[in-house]
Amino acid sequence: MPETPAYPVGLRLAGRRVVMAGGGTVAQRRLPALLAAGADVTLIAPEVTPSVEAMAKAGEITWEHRTYQDGDLEAAWYALAATDEPAVNATIAAEAEARRVWCVRTDDADEGTAWTPATGRTDGVTVAVLTSGAPGAPQGAAGRDPRRAAAVRDAVVAGLSDGTLVARRNRPRTPGVALVGGGPGDPDLITVRGRRLLAEADVVVADRLGPRDLLDELPPHVEVIDAAKIPYGRAMAQEAINAALVAHAKEGKAVVRLKGGDPFVFGRGMEEAEQLAAEGIEVTVVPGISSSISVPGAVGIPVTHRGVAHEFTVVSGHVAPEDSRSLVDWPALARLRGTLVLLMAVENLGAIAAALRTHGRPDDTPVAMIQEGTMATERRVDATLATAADRAAAEGVRPPAVIVIGDVVGVGPAAPAAPDAGTRR
């Protein structure tokens, strides 16, 4: 019989009887989707995999410890013949045909009455892909191609997830603001969810340290508001940022607050969330990769390492140790043996290094200063605690920079041979 394309349909199986025969790896793969659909699954098999057995013990499925018998499809809506015996699968398919029950044969798809598509899900969308042969092609010669179906599914799901394939919503949405952590700067390091929300935005309020390259991908109608805060220079006041978020959200627009790193790691994200909540605006928080761990990692520095550092501490250095506004216990930090990661500390590096040395941190403690980490302009300058401030000044280290203090700086193949002399690369 010449191959014809399948008619695609979505089965609503919630509370309906589904019979699966066979308890091997095929069942292990197919059962989760059936359970997610709410199906009432009866599994018939003398033996099953440990994962399938766990589903039965948890009460997710009914497992009948036996081989398939005629009549097992009574009152079934859908059947899967997944045993390792072709003759048994053929018997199941024959009963399904007689009872008008849609049936998938996993050993020979052409002998079943239904095919299982390559399926993926993202943000409320189900993508199901089937392939079929060209008209007039011999059966199996240019027929279904499961690998191609899976590749198409993966491409569509990935595109919808990361925003490279834009399918805007047409139904009314609840106005709200997404606080999106954009990561350390490299556009590839934003989360999948963050990128998708960015692609769906009507308004983007963007930080200077967010992944700037992604702004160029936004459609022309998207309004971009520059919320840059230049160290010791021009800056958009936090009150103005809050007001912009509230005003656009109340206009019914999808608003993304695109921030560098993580919204709640020295990002003032909670201040924005509190203001929005006070105005009755729904807030979605999308965590981001913090520069405190990603930037050191990008240049080969682990913030922890077995036998070297069992803890790491992240500190904002925007306030000097002697400043009355400082909330940091610098003497306690100096006594720690682990890794110290400083953010926003270039301007006060000399005072910070002096405080740490005064309270006991050794002068020869390795220091790495990573400027514009993960970006094309990334560079690393190495020194010691005693020489760090001078090295930073001599090399013109400027924000944004992450400063790592501790023995982990000397770990790994990327470590400098002589940190005392300083290394630039």
C-alpha positions in Angstrom: 0.0 0.0 0.0 1.5 3.4 -0.9 2.5 5.5 2.1 0.2 8.4 2.9 0.9 11.1 5.5 -0.5 10.6 8.9 -3.3 12.8 10.1 -1.9 14.7 13.1 -4.1 14.9 16.2 -3.6 15.5 19.9 -5.0 12.8 22.1 -6.6 13.9 25.4 -6.0 10.9 27.6 -6.6 12.4 31.1 -8.5 9.7 33.1 -8.7 7.4 30.1 -7.4 3.8 30.0 -4.1 3.3 28.2 -2.6 -0.2 27.9 1.1 -0.7 27.4 2.5 -4.2 26.8 6.2 -4.5 27.6 8.3 -3.1 30.5 11.7 -2.4 28.9 13.5 0.7 28.0 10.8 1.7 25.4 8.2 1.7 28.2 10.6 3.7 30.4 10.9 6.4 27.7 7.2 6.5 26.8 5.5 6.3 30.2 6.5 9.8 31.6 4.6 11.6 28.7 1.6 9.4 29.2 1.6 10.1 32.9 2.0 13.8 32.3 -1.1 13.6 30.0 -3.0 12.2 33.0 -3.6 8.8 31.4 -4.8 5.8 33.5 -2.0 3.4 32.5 -2.1 -0.4 32.8 1.3 -2.0 32.1 1.4 -5.6 31.2 4.8 -7.3 31.4 6.3 -10.2 33.4 9.4 -8.1 34.1 10.2 -4.3 34.0 13.2 -2.0 34.4 13.9 -0.6 37.8 12.6 2.8 36.8 9.3 1.4 35.6 9.0 -0.7 38.8 9.5 2.6 40.8 6.6 4.1 38.9 4.4 1.1 39.8 5.5 1.2 43.5 4.7 4.9 43.5 1.1 4.2 42.3 1.7 6.1 39.0 0.8 3.0 36.9 -0.9 -0.3 37.4 1.5 -3.2 36.7 0.2 -6.6 35.9 3.0 -9.2 36.3 2.2 -11.4 33.3 2.2 -11.7 29.6 -0.4 -10.2 27.3 -3.7 -11.9 27.0 -6.6 -11.6 24.6 -9.1 -9.1 26.0 -6.6 -6.8 27.7 -7.6 -3.9 25.5 -11.2 -3.9 26.9 -12.2 -0.3 27.4 -8.8 1.0 26.3 -8.5 4.3 24.3 -4.9 3.8 23.2 -2.5 0.9 23.2 1.3 0.5 22.8 2.7 -2.8 21.8 6.3 -2.6 23.1 7.3 -6.2 23.9 10.4 -7.8 22.4 8.3 -10.5 20.7 7.0 -9.5 17.2 4.3 -12.1 17.3 2.9 -10.7 20.6 3.0 -7.2 19.2 1.1 -8.4 16.1 -1.6 -10.0 18.3 -2.0 -6.7 20.2 -2.2 -4.7 17.0 -4.8 -7.2 15.7 -7.0 -6.8 18.8 -6.6 -3.1 18.7 -7.8 -3.1 15.0 -10.8 -5.2 15.9 -11.7 -3.0 18.9 -11.0 0.3 17.0 -8.3 1.3 19.5 -5.4 3.3 18.1 -2.3 1.3 18.5 1.5 2.0 18.2 3.9 -0.9 17.4 7.3 0.0 18.5 9.0 -2.8 16.7 7.3 -2.2 13.3 5.6 1.2 13.0 4.1 0.4 9.6 2.0 -2.4 11.2 0.4 -0.1 13.8 -2.5 2.3 13.3 -0.8 5.2 15.0 2.7 6.7 15.0 4.5 8.4 17.9 5.8 11.8 16.8 9.1 13.3 18.0 7.7 15.5 20.7 9.1 18.4 22.7 7.5 21.0 25.0 8.4 24.6 25.9 6.4 27.3 27.6 3.0 25.8 27.0 3.7 24.8 23.4 3.9 21.1 22.3 5.9 20.5 19.2 5.2 17.1 17.5 7.0 16.2 14.3 6.2 13.3 11.9 8.0 12.6 8.6 6.6 10.7 5.6 7.9 9.5 2.3 7.7 11.2 -1.0 4.6 10.4 -3.1 5.1 7.2 -5.1 8.3 6.3 -3.3 8.8 2.6 -2.5 7.7 1.7 1.1 10.7 2.4 3.4 12.9 3.8 0.6 12.2 7.4 1.4 9.7 7.0 4.1 9.6 8.1 7.8 12.9 9.4 9.1 12.8 9.4 12.9 16.2 11.0 13.2 15.2 13.9 10.9 11.9 14.3 12.9 13.9 14.5 16.1 16.3 17.0 14.6 13.4 19.2 13.4 11.7 19.0 16.8 15.0 19.9 18.6 15.5 22.9 16.3 12.0 24.2 16.8 12.0 23.7 20.6 15.4 25.3 20.9 14.4 28.2 18.8 11.2 28.8 20.8 13.1 28.4 24.1 16.0 30.7 23.4 14.0 33.3 21.4 15.8 32.8 18.1 12.5 31.6 16.7 9.9 34.2 17.6 6.2 33.3 17.8 4.6 36.1 19.6 1.5 35.5 21.8 -1.8 36.9 20.4 -4.0 36.3 23.4 -4.1 39.0 26.1 -1.4 38.6 28.7 -1.2 39.6 32.3 0.8 42.8 32.5 4.1 42.2 34.3 7.8 42.6 34.5 10.5 40.0 34.2 13.7 40.7 36.1 16.1 38.8 33.9 19.7 38.1 34.9 21.7 38.3 31.7 24.9 36.7 33.0 28.4 38.1 32.8 28.2 39.7 29.4 28.7 37.0 26.8 25.2 36.7 25.0 25.6 32.9 25.0 25.5 32.8 28.8 22.0 34.2 29.3 19.6 31.5 30.4 17.2 29.9 27.9 14.2 31.3 29.7 15.8 34.8 29.9 16.4 34.9 26.2 12.9 33.7 25.4 11.3 36.4 27.6 13.6 39.0 26.0 12.4 37.9 22.5 8.7 38.4 23.6 9.2 41.8 25.2 7.6 45.1 24.3 9.9 47.1 26.4 13.5 46.3 27.6 15.1 48.3 30.4 18.7 47.4 30.0 21.8 47.7 32.2 25.2 48.5 30.8 26.5 45.2 32.0 23.8 43.1 30.5 24.4 41.1 27.3 24.4 44.1 24.9 24.7 42.1 21.7 21.2 40.6 22.2 19.6 44.1 22.0 20.4 44.2 18.3 18.3 41.0 17.7 15.1 42.7 19.1 12.3 43.6 16.6 12.1 47.3 15.6 8.9 47.9 17.6 10.6 47.0 20.9 11.4 50.0 23.0 14.9 49.9 24.7 15.5 52.1 27.7 19.1 52.7 28.7 19.4 52.2 32.4 23.2 52.3 32.4 25.1 53.1 35.6 28.6 54.1 34.7 30.9 53.9 37.8 31.6 57.5 39.0 29.8 58.8 35.9 26.4 59.1 34.3 23.7 56.9 35.8 19.9 56.5 35.6 18.6 56.9 39.1 17.0 53.8 40.6 13.8 55.7 41.3 13.6 56.5 37.6 14.2 52.9 36.7 11.4 51.8 39.1 9.1 54.4 37.7 9.7 53.3 34.1 9.1 49.6 35.0 5.8 50.5 36.7 4.5 52.9 34.0 5.1 50.5 31.1 3.7 47.5 32.9 0.5 49.4 33.7 0.2 50.1 30.0 -0.2 46.4 29.5 3.2 45.8 28.0 5.5 42.9 28.5 8.5 44.5 30.2 12.0 42.9 30.7 14.4 44.4 33.1 17.7 43.1 31.6 20.4 43.1 34.2 24.0 41.9 34.3 24.8 38.8 36.3 22.0 37.7 38.6 19.2 40.2 39.6 19.7 39.5 43.3 23.6 39.6 43.5 24.4 43.3 44.0 21.8 44.0 41.3 19.2 45.9 43.3 16.6 43.4 41.9 14.8 43.1 45.2 14.2 46.9 45.3 12.6 46.7 41.9 10.6 43.7 42.8 9.3 45.3 46.0 8.3 48.5 44.1 6.5 46.5 41.5 4.7 44.3 44.1 3.6 47.5 45.9 2.0 48.6 42.6 0.2 45.3 42.2 2.3 44.3 39.2 3.2 40.7 38.7 7.0 40.0 38.8 8.9 37.1 37.3 12.5 36.6 38.5 14.8 34.8 36.1 18.1 34.0 37.8 21.3 34.7 35.9 24.9 33.4 36.0 26.7 35.6 38.5 30.0 37.1 37.4 31.4 36.1 40.8 31.8 32.5 39.7 31.5 32.6 35.9 34.2 35.2 35.2 36.9 33.4 37.3 35.8 30.1 35.7 36.1 31.6 32.2 39.8 32.3 32.8 40.5 28.9 34.4 40.2 29.9 38.1 38.0 27.7 40.2 36.6 29.5 43.2 36.8 26.3 45.2 39.2 23.4 44.7 39.8 20.2 46.7 42.6 20.6 49.2 42.9 24.4 48.4 39.7 26.2 49.2 36.5 24.8 50.9 34.6 28.1 50.8 34.4 31.3 48.8 33.0 34.7 49.8 31.6 37.3 47.5 31.9 40.9 48.6 30.9 44.2 47.1 33.9 46.6 47.2 32.0 49.8 46.2 32.4 51.0 49.8 36.0 51.2 51.2 36.7 49.3 54.5 37.2 52.5 56.5 33.9 54.1 55.2 31.2 54.3 57.9 28.7 52.9 55.5 30.5 49.6 55.1 28.6 46.5 56.2 31.6 44.2 55.7 33.5 42.6 58.6 37.0 43.0 57.0 38.9 41.5 59.9 36.8 38.4 59.8 37.3 38.1 56.0 41.1 38.4 56.5 41.0 35.4 58.8 39.3 33.2 56.3 41.5 30.7 54.4 39.2 30.4 51.4 38.6 32.4 48.2 37.6 36.0 48.3 35.8 37.4 45.2 35.4 41.2 45.0 32.9 42.9 42.7 32.8 46.6 42.0 36.2 47.0 43.8 38.6 48.5 41.4 38.4 52.0 42.8 38.9 50.8 46.4 41.3 47.9 45.7 44.2 49.6 47.5 42.2 50.2 50.7 40.8 46.7 50.6 44.2 45.0 50.1 45.6 47.1 53.0 42.8 46.1 55.3 43.2 42.4 54.5 46.9 42.6 55.1 46.5 44.5 58.3 44.2 41.8 59.7 46.4 38.9 58.8 46.0 37.9 55.1 49.6 37.2 53.9 51.2 39.7 51.5 52.0 37.0 49.0 48.4 35.8 48.6 47.7 35.4 44.9 45.4 37.9 43.2 43.8 37.9 39.8 42.0 40.8 38.2 39.7 39.9 35.3 38.5 42.9 33.3 35.4 42.5 31.1 35.3 38.8 31.7 33.7 36.5 29.0 33.7 39.3 26.5 36.0 39.7 23.4 37.9 42.3 25.3 38.6 40.1 28.4 42.0 40.3 30.0 43.5 39.0 33.2 46.2 40.7 35.3 47.9 38.7 38.1 49.6 40.0 41.2 49.8 39.5 44.9 47.9 41.1 47.7 50.9 43.4 48.3 51.2 44.5 44.7 47.6 44.3 43.4 46.8 48.0 43.7 50.0 49.1 41.9 49.6 46.5 39.3 46.0 47.6 38.6 47.0 51.2 38.3 50.0 50.3 36.0 47.9 48.1 33.7 45.0 50.5 33.7 42.5 47.9 35.0 39.0 49.5 34.9 35.5 48.4 35.7 33.8 46.0 35.1 36.3 43.7 36.7 36.2 40.7 39.0 39.0 40.4 41.5 39.9 37.0 42.9 42.0 36.7 46.1 43.3 33.3 47.3 45.4 30.2 46.5 42.9 29.1 43.8 44.4 31.8 41.5 47.5 29.5 41.2 45.5 26.4 40.4 45.2 24.9 36.9 47.0 25.1 33.6 46.0 28.8 33.1 47.8 29.8 36.3 50.8 32.2 36.0 54.2 30.8 36.8 55.2 33.7 39.0 52.3 35.7 40.4 54.6 38.0 42.3 55.9 39.5 39.1 52.4 39.9 37.7 51.0 38.6 34.5 49.0 40.2 31.8 47.2 38.4 29.0 
